[in-house]
Every structure is written in structure tokens, then in C-alpha cells.
């Protein structure tokens, strides 16, 4: 009787082997079709190649005929025949088959107005449109006001995430889904984990890790500036010549009051992009360097930087007229130039610069009415124009400009009520209108506008209690409401508003002691409380509040002696303390405080004689010193000081004859001189 082995020999065995081999080949094909994604695990890929090759060889061994191959490549030469030949053919050429679907990996980008599939390395028009849609959604909803280039950087991060997801990284696909749902903080945490993992494998590619942190910075910057700055600094550590990360680190550092660090980063970018105006970071770095100079009180230097940025943007816009981003950079440059001209007291020229910015904004908005970003950008020059008109005393024109900005923001918020940044801008518009109404003497209307502003900001802060920016913005309408209540004579209500603002400022300053901006806000809140306490006659408490404010500004000024803003604030705090000391009858102490204020103001004006605000501060210091000298019986010196203060105001009026505040100052000096010059 034949054995079991004998029964399975010959043709029957061949048929069974061929059937099993065919089932393996078909099974693998079905597996790949159902899986429908690239094989990212090299071990799994190798096993599949071996199994498929053995199956093909087994199937081939059952087929009559002879196969002989010769193959060479990658430094190897192979000659084989029969089943072994099929094994070699299958093993060598399997990558071309299995990776045909993976050679162009895919992922899906779901955006507000589109849903497309992206192949790695492919940027079709549909893909770019989807990235643009999602980019605009995110930057529009950002809790942090955008700076030049923000949309481009977020768009680049989205493209990087999509390509990584297409290569099989499920975490990046999840991050894209979270961003689509506007869950920015959750996406940022996921990207933090990705970046840390890439850093752990830094020996492989430090630039890859730097890119991961740059992506994290772009996304975290939509709502968490502190996390964004940390990410960009890590990217710079990994790649010191990463100009994108240098630019964004500089912006965030400047916003935190870290001017030395920001200046270092902006200077580094200018060195890296020397002779390459096409570098997208050069305009941003030039504007940022101008901002540093402005904060340090160097208005001529700031103006030069802003004009340099304008010149670069003009050349780029001329070379590529259809590039809307270059046009936007032009508008931003004009706005910055106008800011310096306004600070110098040249209101007419500032108005001209803001109008140039508005003209560009109107063209962009008209060319692309559906672009909410262009619509929002248009509100900036409207607000700046309103500021100049208000300074000129043309309150009706200022109100009209602010209302134009408000109308735009009302349309945007109505179209997208969930957009937090639009809501914030709407709040700012209400505050601007309230300022004009208060200047017009319509305190009831001003109070209503400020309360509308407060209601919006409180909703935003409540919806995202971890967002320090929203928390800080709540303090602004609180302070404005306090101003109106104080003007109405309701000191108790004014104090309540100022104390609410102070409580927020204290929490923020305690949470981030290194943030100079939060420290400044805290000092200002102490001043506001001191103002009410002084008006209530509680001079001891007022003096304590002013001293607390002074101590903060003194620390800031010592930590950064080159920051003219801190020096100016310190000068004001000396003056506030002097006012209380004068009211207490301590004339010697008051004179000492006023002289300390005067010394700072005099240094600032000598450093930059063209700064109209500092010139006015110096004039006010002359007036304060004169008031003490009158009480001490030194009439001649007092009259001399009054006249010196008046002369400064008169000179400022020659440059800005329509400045309403200067007219009031001049009338006050004339009244004092007329009273005592008898």
C-alpha cells in the first residue's frame, strides 16, 4: 500500500502547492488594496517581500518550461534559473509594485470650503486652495494678533503636516483634524510630542527636528505665545541659521519686552539675508528692528528701518504686482511709518501715510471681497486715521473713521460669530468710539460703548480662561469704564473698575514674572487706583499705590536702561508721587520728585528732540516745578519755569497747529504766567 507521501507526490502535490501559492499572492494583493496606505514599517515590508517571493517561486515551479535570468544592480550580479529565478525577480522588483501606491503617499486635508487629497511632494491648485482655506480659518481665529507673515508661516506648517501625514505619520493626520476643529491647544501638544521625538533622534537629522519645532511654533502661536517662543528657540538651537524661527522668536521676544534678545534675532536675519531681498524674512526683520528702535526711543532710527522695509516691499511689489502679500507688506510699512510720524508730532504727514495704507487695503479688499483677512486689515488704517483726527481735535471725523472700522468688524463677526479674533477687534472698535464720545463730553454714550467692549472680552476670557491675551484684554475696558465713572464723579464705581483690572494684572504678572509687558500693566493699574484714592482724599493710600507702581517701573528701567518707554514711565511715576506729596504739604519732597521726573524727561528729549510726546512731558515737568516754587515764595524762578514750559508747547504747536491737547496746554501756561507776572 503506498505511503501518504507517495499519494501526495507528482502532479497532485504540484496542484496543491500552486493553489497555496496562488492564495498567498491573491491574499497579499487583497491586503494591500484594503489597507490602501503606504507600508511605513520596513520590517513588515521585508517580510511581505520574502513571502511574496517564495509564493511566486513555488507557483513558478509547478509551471512547465525553463526560465533563466541575469540581473545586476547596486554593485551585485545575480544569475538564476527556474523557481530561484522567479524568487529573485519578485524580491528585486517588489518595491516598485508595493510602493507604487506609497511612492505618492496620500492624506486628506479638510478645510472650510474644500476637501482634497494630497500626494507627498504635490502642490496642485486644489491642494494649495485647501491649505489656504485652513490657514485663513486658523489665523482668523487666532487669539494672538497677527504680525507680518503670520498667514504664510501657518500655511507652511499645514503643508508640512500634510506631507508628514501622507508619509504615514498618524499623529500629524490627527493634528490636522484637531486644527480643522479649531482645537489649537490639543494640536500643539501633539506636535510637541512629535518634535521631542525627532529631537531624541537628532543624530539622524537636526534640520528635520528644527522643522518639527518650527511647525509647533506656528500652531502654538495661534493661542499660546509662551509655548510658541519656546518652540522657536528650540528650533534655533537645532538650526542656528533658521531665519523663519529667528524672525518669529524675535516678534515674540519683543512682545514680552525682551528687546535685547529680539534685536539679536532680527540682526541675525539681516546678516543671513544680506543681498537677498526675495527672502521672505527680510521685510519682517527690518520692520521688527524698527519696532525695537521705536521702543528704545530712537524715532529717527525706527523711521529709517520702516522706510527701508517700505523700499524692499515696493521693489518686490513692482517686480510681482499680482502678489498680494507684497502689497500687504507695503500697507504694514506705511502704517509703521505713520506711527513714528505721529509720535514726532507731525500729524499731517502721519495722516498721509495712514491714508496710503488705507488705499492699498481698499484695493486688496476690493480685488478679493471674500478674503476676510484683507477686510480685517483695512480696519487698521481706519483706526490709525481716527487716532490722528482725534489728536487734531476733529472729533466728528475721528468718530466717522472709527465707525467705518466698526462696520467692517460687525460684518465679519456676523458672518463668523465663532471667530475670536474678529470678536476682539469688534471690542477694540467699541472702545475707540467710546474714547471719542468721552472727549465729546457724552459720558453716557461712552459708558455704553465701553460696556459693549467689556461684554465681548469677558465672553472670550470665560470661553478660554487659559488664554493670557484674552485675560489682559479684559483690563482695557475696565480701565476705560473707570475713567468715565471718575469723570462722572462716581469715585466708588471708578475704584471698583480699576481694582477689577488690578486683580487680573496681578494674576498675569505672578503667572509670568519675566513678561515685562505684564509687569507694566500691573504698574499702570496701581497708578489708576492711586488716582482715585487721591481724588477721594485718601493721600496715604494713594501714595502707597503710586510707590508700588514706581517700584515696578524702576526695576524695568534698571533691567533695560536703553528702553526709553520704561524711562518715560518712571518719569511719570515720579510726577504722580510728587502730586501727592504736594497735596500733603511736603513741598521739599514734592520738589525732589518733580526734579527726578524732570531729569529723566530732559535726558529723553536730548536723545531725541523730535519726539513730541517727550517734549510735552518736559513742559509739564517745568510746570510742576514752577508750582512748588510759587508756594515756596520763589516767584521769579517759577515764572522762568512756566515760560520755559510754554515755549516748548508753542514750538510743538508750530509743527502741529491743529493738536487740541496742545491748545489746552498753552492756555494753561498763559493763565499761570498771567496770574503771577504782576
Buried (B, 14 or more C-beta within 10 A) or exposed (E): EEEEEEEEEEEEEBEEBBEEBBEBBEEBEEEBEEEEBBBEEEEEBEEBBEBBBBBBBBBBBBEEEEBEBEBEEEEEEBEBEBBBBBBBBBBBEBEEEBBEBBEBBBBBBBBEEBEBBBBBEEEEEBBBBBBBBBBBBBBBBBBBEBBBBBBBBBBBBBBBBBBBBBBBBEBBBBBBBBBBEBBBBBBBBBBBEBBBEBBEEEEEEBEBBBBBBBBBBBBBBBBBBBBBBBBBBBBBBBBEEBBBBBBBBBBBBBBBBBBEBBBBBBBBBBEBBEEEBEBBBBBBBBBBBBBBBBBBBBBBBBBBBBBBBBBBBBEBBEEEEEEBBBBBBBBBBBBBBBBBBBBBBBBEBBBBBBBBBBBBBBBBBEEEEEBBBBBBBBBBBBBBBBBBBBBBBBBEBBBBBBBBBBEBBEEBBEEBEEBBBBBBBBBBBBBBBBBBBBBBEBBEBBBBBBBBBBEBBBBBBEEBEEBBBBBBBBBBBBBBBBBBBBBBEBBEBBBBBBBBBBEBBBBBBEEBEEBBBBBBBBBBBBBBBBBBBBBBEBBEBBBBBBBBBBEBBBBBBEEBEBBBBBBBBBBBBBBBBBBBBBBBEBBEBBBBBBBBBBEBBBBBBEBBBBBBBBBBBBBBBBBBBBBBBBBEEBBEBBBBBBBBBBEBBBBBBEBBEBBBBBBEBBEBBBEBBEEBEE
